Amino acid sequence: MRYTAFILIGLLLPVQLFADEATVKRIEQEIALLAKKLLSVTGKESYTIDKKGKSVTFIGGCFEARDGGIQLTCVTPGLDVQNKGMKSGDLITAINGISFDNNSKENNQLKFSKLTKNIKPKDVFKMTYLDENKQLIQVDVVVSEIVFPSFNLTVTVP
């Protein structure tokens, strides 16, 4: 089993300049729970994460190729995919005029990979998708840039 965890300190509250004490405590509790899971998954008594900060170009969701389209499997809060009303489960049938609706999963994966290979912040994807009510909707989604801070975190069993 594989777990992926992201600690998005600073991105959770982008509009607040100063977090109140309760917010800081809640974030500390979330980090403590993730740290406990990390030790459990690795089977170690101590684990250190040392990450350099980096900038990542991001469309704003998780995507999975399917027969007949690209399914949105998660949505990142605050980014343009969510801002345009898209939801997890929506099925993208076209991006920038490139159709996915009559293709196999493998062909759609190849097309999607080519489309997203060299994206840059502020690029615009003209997406056509089917929502949960099977209504065909068109939106322009602007690609975002997420800046992850550098951090060093050591967790140990007490």
C-alpha positions in Angstrom: 0.0 0.0 0.0 1.3 3.5 -0.9 0.5 6.7 0.9 1.1 10.2 -0.4 1.1 13.1 2.0 1.5 16.8 1.3 2.1 19.3 4.0 0.9 22.6 2.5 1.8 25.1 5.3 1.2 28.5 4.0 -1.0 27.3 1.2 -3.9 26.2 3.5 -4.6 29.8 4.5 -3.4 32.0 1.5 -5.5 35.0 2.4 -4.6 35.2 6.1 -1.5 37.2 6.9 -1.5 36.0 10.5 -3.0 32.7 11.7 -4.8 32.7 15.0 -3.7 30.3 17.7 -6.5 27.8 17.0 -5.5 27.6 13.4 -1.8 27.0 14.3 -2.9 24.2 16.7 -5.1 22.5 14.1 -2.2 22.5 11.6 0.2 21.1 14.2 -2.4 18.3 14.9 -2.6 17.5 11.2 1.2 17.4 10.9 1.3 15.1 14.0 -1.2 12.7 12.5 0.7 12.6 9.2 4.0 12.0 11.1 2.4 9.1 13.0 1.2 7.6 9.7 4.7 8.1 8.2 6.4 6.2 11.0 3.8 3.4 10.8 4.1 3.0 7.0 7.9 3.0 7.1 8.2 0.9 10.2 10.9 3.2 11.5 11.3 4.8 14.9 12.7 8.0 13.3 12.3 9.5 9.8 13.7 12.7 8.4 12.3 14.6 5.4 14.6 17.3 3.9 13.0 19.0 1.0 14.2 21.9 -1.1 11.6 24.4 -2.1 10.4 24.3 -5.6 7.9 25.8 -8.0 5.4 23.4 -9.7 3.2 24.1 -12.6 -0.2 22.6 -11.8 -3.5 22.4 -13.7 -5.5 22.2 -10.4 -6.7 18.6 -10.2 -5.9 14.9 -10.6 -6.6 13.3 -13.9 -7.0 9.7 -15.0 -7.4 8.5 -18.6 -10.5 6.4 -19.3 -12.1 5.0 -22.4 -14.0 8.0 -23.8 -12.3 10.8 -21.8 -10.1 12.1 -19.1 -11.7 11.8 -15.6 -11.1 14.5 -13.0 -10.4 12.4 -9.8 -9.6 15.2 -7.4 -9.8 19.0 -7.3 -7.3 21.3 -5.6 -9.1 24.0 -3.6 -8.6 27.6 -4.7 -7.2 26.8 -8.2 -8.9 27.5 -11.5 -10.4 24.0 -12.0 -12.4 24.4 -8.8 -13.1 28.1 -9.5 -14.7 27.2 -12.9 -17.1 24.8 -11.1 -15.4 21.5 -12.1 -15.8 18.6 -9.6 -14.3 15.2 -9.0 -16.0 12.7 -11.3 -16.4 15.1 -14.3 -15.3 13.6 -17.6 -13.3 15.8 -19.9 -14.1 15.1 -23.5 -11.8 17.7 -25.2 -9.0 20.1 -24.4 -8.0 22.8 -26.8 -10.0 21.2 -29.5 -8.3 17.8 -29.1 -11.1 15.2 -28.6 -10.9 12.3 -26.0 -14.5 11.1 -26.3 -14.1 8.3 -28.9 -10.7 7.0 -27.9 -9.3 4.2 -25.8 -7.9 4.8 -22.3 -4.3 4.2 -23.7 -4.8 6.7 -26.6 -6.3 9.3 -24.2 -3.3 8.9 -21.8 -0.9 9.5 -24.7 -2.9 12.6 -25.9 -3.2 14.0 -22.4 0.5 13.5 -21.7 1.4 15.4 -24.9 -0.9 18.2 -24.0 0.4 18.7 -20.5 4.1 17.9 -21.1 5.3 21.5 -21.6 2.6 23.5 -19.7 3.5 26.9 -18.2 1.8 29.0 -15.6 -1.0 31.1 -17.1 -1.4 28.8 -20.1 -5.1 28.4 -20.8 -6.8 25.0 -21.4 -10.2 25.2 -23.2 -11.9 22.2 -21.6 -15.1 20.6 -22.6 -16.5 18.1 -20.0 -19.6 16.2 -18.9 -20.7 17.0 -15.4 -22.5 14.6 -13.0 -25.8 15.4 -14.8 -24.3 14.5 -18.2 -24.5 18.2 -19.2 -21.8 19.3 -21.7 -19.9 22.3 -20.3 -17.0 24.4 -21.7 -14.6 26.4 -19.5 -11.2 28.1 -19.9 -8.9 26.8 -17.1 -5.8 28.8 -16.4 -2.7 26.8 -15.3 -1.3 27.7 -11.9 2.0 27.8 -10.2 2.4 26.4 -6.7 5.5 27.3 -4.8 6.4 24.7 -2.1 8.6 26.0 0.7 11.8 24.3 1.8 11.5 22.3 5.0 13.2 19.9 7.2 11.1 17.6 9.4 12.3 14.8 11.7 9.7 12.7 13.4 10.5 10.1 16.1 8.7 7.7 18.3 8.4 9.2 21.8 
